[in-house]
Amino acid sequence: MTEYSFPITAMYIYLTIGQLLVAPVAGLVPQGFTVRQPKCIYLVDPGPCKDWVKVWGFDYLTNRCIFYYYGGCGGNPNRFYTKAECLETCRVYDDPNHTRRKPDDDSDMFEKDIDDWDNFDL
C-alpha cells in the first residue's frame, strides 16, 4: 500500500481562505475606482440586532460617508463611530488634473440635507 503525504502549511490555508473571502467583494468594485481600505467597499449593514446606534459608513460609489443606524451586532467592517474617522480611513482624493464640478454647485446643500436626517423620526 502506498502512502501519500500532502503537507499543507498554515500560510497556504490562510492565503486560500483570504482569497475566497476577498475575491467576491473585490469583484463588486467597478474598474477605475480606488479604494483605500478593503472595509470601505462593503455596503453598509445594520446587522440583525435592534440596539440602534448612529454610525457612519462609506459609500465608495459617491466617495462620501453616510450615516445609518447599526443594530449592535453582526453587520460588516464598514462602520465608523465618527464621520471624521470614516473620511480619514476611506475617502479617496481625486487626481489634481481631474476635472471637478463647478464651485457654484449645490454639493454643500446636499451634504447638509444628508445630515438633517438626524431629526427624522421613525
C-alpha positions, 0 to 999 in steps of 0.5 A: 500500500502506498502512502501519500503525504500532502503537507499543507502549511498554515500560510497556504490555508490562510492565503486560500481562505483570504482569497475566497473571502476577498475575491467576491467583494473585490469583484463588486468594485467597478474598474477605475475606482480606488479604494483605500481600505478593503472595509470601505467597499462593503455596503453598509449593514445594520446587522440583525440586532435592534440596539440602534446606534448612529454610525457612519459608513462609506459609500465608495460609489459617491466617495462620501460617508453616510450615516445609518443606524447599526443594530449592535451586532453582526453587520460588516467592517464598514462602520465608523463611530465618527464621520471624521474617522470614516473620511480619514480611513476611506475617502479617496482624493481625486487626481489634481488634473481631474476635472471637478464640478463647478464651485457654484454647485449645490454639493454643500446643500446636499451634504447638509440635507444628508445630515438633517436626517438626524431629526427624522423620526421613525 
